[in-house]
Amino acid sequence: MKILILTLILIGQSYARPILSKGIGVRVNDLLTLYPDHQNRNLFYYFADSSEISFDQHGYPKFSLVYDQDGGFVHGAFKLSLSKKLKDALNQFKLNNPSAKITHMPIIDNSLEAGLESKNSKLFENFSHANYGAPIGGETGFSAELSSRGAKLFANSLKGSNPFSLNQCITVSGLSDNLDAHISINWEESLKEIKASFKGKVWIIGLDIKGIVKRLMKKGAIKITINGGDEDDQAYIRKMADELVKEFLTPVTDIVDNSKAEKSKSFLGMKFKMKYQDYKVKTSIDFYVNERINIEKKHCLMLGMESIQDNYEKLVNYVEVN
């Protein structure tokens, strides 16, 4: 049996980063979870709990929808906000912990996405928005061309009669808990599982590989002895997935998004193909992990549109086509 021992040590970070590992957050109540900084014990990060359409200086929502029988166009601006209950929870935590500092999570990516009810239903012909926005109160604009069906559904939903929804999603970057584990992977069983997962497909995505890791752990083909963190922690899953990718798979360059920045940022969004080579020599690999690793967390909130319903006649226009 060929055994390779790897010891991985993280180089110290010189700037503030939240610890996003599973279970590490300080839960204050049902609304508020605070995530500690990896260096400063008195610094905590939180997520906003509301998202809403922005208002102009006259108090009207920054939103417009114009459509006809063939389709439509929608434009608007939205922002993250805090509910009164969350503000009260933050203030109470500050009173109980006067030396603590609290700030919103730094945002690395911002998006506006159709809700689950409209998934894969071709409601948008084109959709664009700014990728970045200030955490609280900072506006992000969006613009979209809607299909005929999408325009009708969206217009009706703004009256409250349909389940069409938009979600504001932010992606933040932080660190895992301090990982400390010995991991052993049976490569023969891993190869079988990966080949079975392809089932004639040209490629698989990172999310599929995470599933492969979990199945191999359940079968006992991957064994992990932890001294720190949680065995189900996504950071451990990522490290094991990385080892499988390194051995058996090659990243595909043309992933769903054509942006090169997206390719290197999100493991889950990447595509991989088989390497097709001889694997008979290696039967297993053992390695030690002793580090913190970079992880990402996606946080989504339904975009509040009550203000549009209150001003529907001014903001939504149907154009008759002769």
C-alpha positions as CSV (number, residue, x, y, z in Angstrom):
1,M,0.0,0.0,0.0
2,K,1.4,3.4,-1.0
3,I,0.9,6.0,1.7
4,L,1.5,9.7,1.3
5,I,1.6,11.9,4.4
6,L,0.9,15.6,4.0
7,T,0.9,18.2,6.8
8,L,-0.7,21.5,5.9
9,I,-0.1,24.6,7.9
10,L,-1.9,27.9,7.3
11,I,0.2,31.1,7.0
12,G,-1.1,33.6,9.5
13,Q,-3.7,36.1,8.3
14,S,-2.8,39.8,8.7
15,Y,-6.4,41.2,8.3
16,A,-9.7,40.7,10.0
17,R,-11.8,37.7,8.8
18,P,-15.0,36.2,10.2
19,I,-15.0,32.5,11.2
20,L,-17.9,31.0,9.2
21,S,-17.5,27.3,10.2
22,K,-20.6,25.3,11.1
23,G,-21.7,25.9,14.7
24,I,-19.1,28.6,15.5
25,G,-21.5,31.5,15.5
26,V,-22.8,32.9,18.8
27,R,-26.6,32.6,18.6
28,V,-28.2,35.5,20.4
29,N,-31.8,34.7,19.5
30,D,-33.9,33.5,16.6
31,L,-33.0,36.5,14.5
32,L,-29.4,37.2,15.4
33,T,-26.3,35.0,15.1
34,L,-22.9,36.7,15.6
35,Y,-19.7,35.3,13.9
36,P,-16.4,36.0,15.7
37,D,-13.4,37.5,14.1
38,H,-10.4,35.0,13.8
39,Q,-8.0,37.4,15.6
40,N,-10.0,40.0,17.6
41,R,-12.1,38.4,20.3
42,N,-14.2,41.6,20.7
43,L,-15.2,41.8,17.0
44,F,-18.3,40.1,15.7
45,Y,-20.1,40.0,12.3
46,Y,-23.8,39.6,11.5
47,F,-26.1,39.2,8.5
48,A,-28.9,41.7,7.7
49,D,-32.4,40.1,8.0
50,S,-34.4,42.2,5.5
51,S,-34.1,43.2,1.8
52,E,-36.4,45.8,0.2
53,I,-36.9,48.0,-2.8
54,S,-35.2,51.4,-2.3
55,F,-37.1,54.8,-2.2
56,D,-36.4,58.0,-4.0
57,Q,-36.4,61.5,-2.3
58,H,-40.1,61.8,-2.8
59,G,-40.9,58.5,-1.0
60,Y,-41.7,56.5,-4.1
61,P,-40.2,53.0,-4.7
62,K,-37.3,53.0,-7.2
63,F,-39.0,50.5,-9.5
64,S,-40.8,50.4,-12.9
65,L,-42.3,47.6,-14.9
66,V,-43.6,48.2,-18.5
67,Y,-45.0,45.3,-20.4
68,D,-47.3,44.2,-23.3
69,Q,-48.5,40.9,-24.7
70,D,-45.1,39.9,-25.9
71,G,-42.9,40.7,-22.9
72,G,-41.6,43.6,-20.8
73,F,-38.9,45.5,-19.1
74,V,-38.3,46.0,-15.4
75,H,-35.8,48.3,-13.6
76,G,-35.2,49.1,-10.0
77,A,-32.9,49.4,-7.0
78,F,-32.8,47.3,-3.9
79,K,-30.9,47.3,-0.6
80,L,-30.3,45.3,2.6
81,S,-31.9,46.6,5.7
82,L,-32.4,45.7,9.4
83,S,-35.8,45.0,11.0
84,K,-36.6,46.7,14.3
85,K,-36.3,43.3,16.1
86,L,-32.8,42.8,14.8
87,K,-31.8,46.3,15.7
88,D,-33.1,45.7,19.2
89,A,-31.2,42.4,19.4
90,L,-28.0,44.1,18.3
91,N,-28.4,47.0,20.8
92,Q,-29.2,44.5,23.6
93,F,-26.0,42.6,22.8
94,K,-24.0,45.8,22.9
95,L,-25.5,46.7,26.3
96,N,-24.6,43.2,27.7
97,N,-21.1,43.3,26.1
98,P,-19.9,46.9,26.2
99,S,-16.4,46.1,24.9
100,A,-17.7,44.2,21.8
101,K,-17.7,45.7,18.3
102,I,-20.3,44.6,15.8
103,T,-20.2,45.0,12.0
104,H,-22.0,43.5,9.0
105,M,-20.3,40.7,7.0
106,P,-18.1,42.0,4.2
107,I,-19.8,41.2,0.9
108,I,-17.8,39.7,-2.0
109,D,-20.8,39.0,-4.3
110,N,-24.3,40.3,-4.6
111,S,-27.1,38.9,-6.7
112,L,-30.9,39.1,-7.3
113,E,-32.4,35.7,-8.1
114,A,-35.8,34.4,-9.0
115,G,-37.5,32.4,-6.3
116,L,-38.0,28.7,-6.4
117,E,-41.5,28.9,-7.8
118,S,-40.1,30.3,-11.1
119,K,-37.0,28.2,-11.5
120,N,-36.3,26.9,-15.0
121,S,-39.5,28.5,-16.3
122,K,-37.8,31.1,-18.7
123,L,-39.3,34.2,-17.0
124,F,-36.3,36.4,-17.8
125,E,-34.9,36.8,-21.3
126,N,-32.0,38.9,-20.0
127,F,-31.2,39.9,-16.4
128,S,-28.4,42.1,-15.1
129,H,-27.5,43.8,-11.8
130,A,-24.5,45.3,-10.0
131,N,-22.4,42.6,-8.3
132,Y,-21.5,44.7,-5.3
133,G,-23.4,46.8,-2.9
134,A,-22.9,48.4,0.5
135,P,-24.1,46.1,3.4
136,I,-26.7,48.2,5.0
137,G,-28.7,50.9,3.1
138,G,-26.4,50.8,0.0
139,E,-28.4,50.5,-3.2
140,T,-27.9,48.0,-6.0
141,G,-29.6,48.5,-9.3
142,F,-31.1,45.8,-11.6
143,S,-32.6,45.7,-15.0
144,A,-34.3,42.8,-16.9
145,E,-36.1,41.9,-20.0
146,L,-39.1,39.6,-19.3
147,S,-40.7,37.0,-21.4
148,S,-44.4,37.3,-22.2
149,R,-45.3,34.7,-19.4
150,G,-42.7,36.2,-17.0
151,A,-44.1,39.8,-17.5
152,K,-47.7,38.7,-16.7
153,L,-46.7,36.6,-13.7
154,F,-44.5,39.3,-12.3
155,A,-47.2,42.0,-12.8
156,N,-49.8,39.8,-11.1
157,S,-47.5,38.9,-8.3
158,L,-46.9,42.5,-7.4
159,K,-50.6,42.6,-6.6
160,G,-50.1,39.7,-4.2
161,S,-51.9,37.1,-6.3
162,N,-49.0,34.9,-7.5
163,P,-46.0,33.2,-5.8
164,F,-43.4,34.9,-8.1
165,S,-40.6,36.2,-5.8
166,L,-37.1,37.7,-6.0
167,N,-34.4,37.0,-3.5
168,Q,-31.4,39.2,-2.7
169,C,-28.5,36.9,-2.1
170,I,-25.0,37.9,-0.8
171,T,-21.9,35.8,-0.7
172,V,-19.4,36.4,2.1
173,S,-15.9,35.0,2.5
174,G,-14.3,33.9,5.8
175,L,-12.3,31.2,7.5
176,S,-13.2,27.7,8.8
177,D,-12.8,26.7,12.4
178,N,-9.3,25.4,13.2
179,L,-9.2,22.1,11.4
180,D,-7.2,19.3,13.0
181,A,-7.7,15.8,11.6
182,H,-6.2,12.7,10.1
183,I,-7.9,11.6,6.9
184,S,-7.6,8.3,5.0
185,I,-9.1,7.9,1.6
186,N,-9.5,4.5,-0.3
187,W,-8.8,5.5,-3.8
188,E,-10.1,2.4,-5.4
189,E,-13.5,2.8,-3.8
190,S,-13.4,6.6,-4.6
191,L,-12.7,5.9,-8.3
192,K,-15.7,3.5,-8.5
193,E,-17.9,6.1,-6.9
194,I,-16.8,8.9,-9.2
195,K,-17.2,6.8,-12.3
196,A,-20.7,5.8,-11.1
197,S,-21.6,9.4,-10.6
198,F,-20.6,10.3,-14.1
199,K,-23.0,7.7,-15.7
200,G,-22.1,8.9,-19.2
201,K,-22.1,12.6,-18.4
202,V,-19.4,14.8,-19.9
203,W,-18.8,16.6,-16.6
204,I,-19.9,16.9,-13.0
205,I,-20.0,20.0,-10.8
206,G,-18.5,20.7,-7.4
207,L,-21.9,20.0,-5.7
208,D,-21.8,16.5,-7.1
209,I,-18.3,16.0,-5.7
210,K,-19.4,17.0,-2.2
211,G,-22.2,14.3,-2.5
212,I,-19.5,11.8,-3.5
213,V,-17.5,12.6,-0.4
214,K,-20.4,12.2,1.9
215,R,-21.4,8.8,0.3
216,L,-17.8,7.6,0.6
217,M,-17.7,8.6,4.3
218,K,-21.0,6.7,4.9
219,K,-19.5,3.6,3.2
220,G,-16.3,3.9,5.3
221,A,-14.1,4.5,2.2
222,I,-13.1,7.8,3.7
223,K,-12.2,7.8,7.4
224,I,-11.6,11.0,9.3
225,T,-10.2,11.3,12.9
226,I,-10.9,14.8,14.1
227,N,-9.2,16.7,16.9
228,G,-10.9,20.0,16.1
229,G,-14.1,21.1,14.4
230,D,-17.0,19.0,13.2
231,E,-16.8,15.9,10.9
232,D,-19.7,17.3,8.9
233,D,-18.1,20.8,8.7
234,Q,-18.1,22.0,5.1
235,A,-14.4,22.9,5.4
236,Y,-13.5,19.2,6.0
237,I,-15.8,18.2,3.1
238,R,-14.0,20.7,0.9
239,K,-10.5,19.4,1.8
240,M,-11.5,15.8,0.9
241,A,-13.2,16.9,-2.3
242,D,-10.0,18.8,-3.2
243,E,-8.0,15.6,-2.9
244,L,-10.4,13.7,-5.1
245,V,-10.3,16.4,-7.7
246,K,-6.5,16.5,-7.6
247,E,-6.2,12.8,-8.2
248,F,-9.1,11.9,-10.6
249,L,-10.5,15.1,-12.2
250,T,-9.6,18.1,-14.3
251,P,-11.5,21.5,-14.1
252,V,-13.5,22.4,-17.2
253,T,-12.8,25.9,-18.4
254,D,-16.2,26.8,-19.9
255,I,-18.3,26.8,-16.7
256,V,-21.9,28.1,-16.6
257,D,-20.7,31.7,-16.1
258,N,-18.2,33.0,-18.6
259,S,-16.6,35.3,-16.1
260,K,-13.1,34.1,-15.2
261,A,-13.5,35.6,-11.7
262,E,-16.3,33.2,-11.1
263,K,-14.3,30.2,-12.1
264,S,-11.7,30.5,-9.3
265,K,-14.1,31.8,-6.7
266,S,-16.7,29.1,-6.2
267,F,-15.9,25.4,-5.9
268,L,-19.5,24.5,-6.2
269,G,-20.0,26.3,-9.5
270,M,-17.1,24.6,-11.2
271,K,-17.3,21.8,-13.7
272,F,-14.9,18.8,-13.7
273,K,-14.2,16.0,-16.1
274,M,-12.4,12.6,-15.7
275,K,-8.6,12.4,-16.3
276,Y,-8.7,8.9,-17.9
277,Q,-5.4,7.4,-16.8
278,D,-4.1,4.3,-15.0
279,Y,-4.9,4.3,-11.2
280,K,-3.7,0.8,-10.3
281,V,-0.5,1.9,-8.4
282,K,-2.2,4.0,-5.8
283,T,-4.6,2.3,-3.4
284,S,-5.0,4.8,-0.6
285,I,-3.7,8.1,0.7
286,D,-3.5,9.4,4.2
287,F,-3.0,13.1,5.1
288,Y,-3.1,15.4,8.1
289,V,-4.9,18.7,8.1
290,N,-3.9,21.4,10.6
291,E,-5.1,24.8,9.3
292,R,-7.9,27.2,8.7
293,I,-9.1,27.4,5.1
294,N,-11.1,30.0,3.1
295,I,-14.8,29.2,2.9
296,E,-17.8,31.0,1.5
297,K,-21.3,31.4,2.8
298,K,-24.4,32.4,0.7
299,H,-27.2,34.3,2.5
300,C,-30.5,34.9,0.8
301,L,-33.5,37.1,1.7
302,M,-36.8,37.5,-0.1
303,L,-37.0,41.0,-1.6
304,G,-39.8,43.0,0.1
305,M,-42.2,44.4,-2.5
306,E,-45.0,45.7,-0.4
307,S,-44.2,49.3,-1.3
308,I,-44.8,48.4,-5.0
309,Q,-48.2,47.0,-4.3
310,D,-49.1,50.2,-2.5
311,N,-48.1,52.2,-5.6
312,Y,-49.0,49.7,-8.3
313,E,-50.9,52.0,-10.7
314,K,-47.9,54.4,-10.9
315,L,-45.1,51.8,-11.1
316,V,-46.6,49.1,-13.3
317,N,-47.9,49.8,-16.8
318,Y,-49.5,47.5,-19.4
319,V,-49.2,48.8,-23.0
320,E,-51.9,47.9,-25.5
321,V,-50.5,46.8,-28.9
322,N,-52.7,47.4,-31.9
